[in-house]
Amino acid sequence: MITTEEAVNKLTKELRSDDGFYISYHHNIAMSFKDEFKNVLPDSDIEQYVIHNIANQAATNFMNRWVGSTKKNEWLVDQNWEPIKDKIIN
């Protein structure tokens, strides 16, 4: 029987080597955030692109910590993100 540590190590190795697998995990994490945001604050006046960008940045941060990567967030939308990005990320 495989141990939990072995399973996690195998999963981490696969996430590092398979971009499609990495992206699927990333997107599922980001969408979980977006879904929960909508559930908790359904009447929020925060623009959707801001929520989208925060969710994707959070997923990128999580995945990079997990797999020991420095991948950039490739899923930012809208040029208006740049002026507010530092306020949200830092």
Secondary structure, 3 states (H helix, E strand, C coil): CCCHHHHHHHHHHHHHHCHHHHHHHHHHHHHHHHHHHHHHCCCCCCCHHHHHHHHHHHHHHHHHHHHCCCCCCCCCCCCCHHHHHHHHHC
